[in-house]
Amino acid sequence: MKRRRVPLPPAYRQFKKEFPAIAEAYERLGEACHWQGPLEPKTRELIKLGIAVGAGLEGATRSHVRRALEAGATPEEIRHAALLATTTIGFPSMMRAMRWVGDVLGK
């Protein structure tokens, strides 16, 4: 079973036009990693959210909030996943991520 696709950012759509073979290989790798192990979709998306938060990636954070919601995560679970980053990435970085999360969740 494949994940439902979220709208792609314009920059990635352009990359895909210019380098279709690379984009296709990248997407296949992502799908293989996503479905390789035993984790449920909601857990996978919360983990991906934590990785995006830790890396300070705004677009990825917002994307994984949306994907986590689609996978059945509650807003409280999503906020908790972001909050857990505090002692790893620091309070200011966690607060930045919480703003991104809140923007997507509507708070």
C-alpha positions as CSV (number, residue, x, y, z in Angstrom):
1,M,0.0,0.0,0.0
2,K,1.4,3.4,-1.0
3,R,1.1,6.6,1.0
4,R,-1.2,9.3,-0.2
5,R,0.8,12.0,-1.9
6,V,0.8,15.5,-0.5
7,P,1.2,18.4,-2.9
8,L,4.8,18.8,-3.9
9,P,6.6,22.1,-3.4
10,P,7.2,24.1,-6.6
11,A,11.0,23.7,-6.3
12,Y,10.7,19.9,-6.2
13,R,8.2,19.9,-9.1
14,Q,10.8,21.8,-11.2
15,F,13.6,19.5,-10.1
16,K,11.4,16.5,-11.1
17,K,10.9,18.1,-14.6
18,E,14.6,18.7,-15.1
19,F,15.9,15.4,-13.5
20,P,13.1,12.8,-13.8
21,A,15.3,9.7,-13.3
22,I,16.9,11.1,-10.2
23,A,13.5,12.2,-8.7
24,E,12.0,8.8,-9.5
25,A,14.9,7.0,-7.8
26,Y,14.7,9.3,-4.8
27,E,10.9,8.6,-4.5
28,R,11.4,4.8,-4.8
29,L,14.0,5.0,-2.0
30,G,11.6,6.9,0.2
31,E,8.9,4.4,-0.4
32,A,11.2,1.4,0.3
33,C,12.4,3.0,3.6
34,H,8.8,3.9,4.6
35,W,7.5,0.3,4.2
36,Q,10.6,-1.7,5.1
37,G,9.9,-2.2,8.8
38,P,7.2,-3.0,11.3
39,L,6.3,0.5,12.4
40,E,2.7,1.7,11.8
41,P,2.1,4.8,9.6
42,K,1.3,7.1,12.5
43,T,4.5,6.1,14.4
44,R,6.6,6.6,11.2
45,E,5.2,10.0,10.6
46,L,5.8,11.1,14.2
47,I,9.4,9.9,13.9
48,K,9.8,11.8,10.6
49,L,8.3,14.8,12.3
50,G,10.9,14.6,15.0
51,I,13.7,14.3,12.5
52,A,12.5,17.3,10.6
53,V,12.2,19.3,13.9
54,G,15.7,18.3,14.9
55,A,17.1,19.2,11.6
56,G,15.4,22.6,11.7
57,L,13.6,22.0,8.4
58,E,10.5,24.2,8.2
59,G,9.0,22.7,5.0
60,A,9.6,19.1,6.2
61,T,8.2,19.9,9.6
62,R,5.0,21.3,8.1
63,S,4.7,18.4,5.7
64,H,5.1,15.7,8.4
65,V,2.5,17.5,10.6
66,R,0.0,17.1,7.7
67,R,1.1,13.5,7.0
68,A,0.9,12.6,10.7
69,L,-2.7,13.9,10.9
70,E,-3.5,11.9,7.8
71,A,-2.0,8.8,9.5
72,G,-4.3,9.3,12.5
73,A,-2.1,11.3,14.9
74,T,-3.9,13.7,17.1
75,P,-2.8,17.4,17.5
76,E,-1.8,16.5,21.1
77,E,0.5,13.7,19.9
78,I,2.0,15.9,17.2
79,R,2.7,18.7,19.7
80,H,4.2,16.1,22.1
81,A,6.6,14.9,19.4
82,A,7.8,18.4,18.8
83,L,8.1,19.1,22.5
84,L,10.3,16.1,23.0
85,A,13.0,17.9,21.0
86,T,13.5,20.5,23.7
87,T,16.4,18.7,25.6
88,T,18.1,17.6,22.3
89,I,17.9,20.8,20.1
90,G,17.3,23.4,22.8
91,F,14.4,25.5,23.9
92,P,14.6,28.2,21.2
93,S,14.8,25.7,18.4
94,M,11.9,23.7,19.8
95,M,9.8,26.9,20.1
96,R,10.5,27.7,16.4
97,A,9.3,24.2,15.5
98,M,6.2,24.6,17.7
99,R,5.3,27.7,15.7
100,W,5.5,25.7,12.5
101,V,3.4,22.9,14.0
102,G,0.9,25.4,15.3
103,D,0.6,27.1,11.9
104,V,-0.4,23.8,10.4
105,L,-2.7,22.8,13.2
106,G,-4.3,26.2,13.2
107,K,-3.2,27.4,16.6
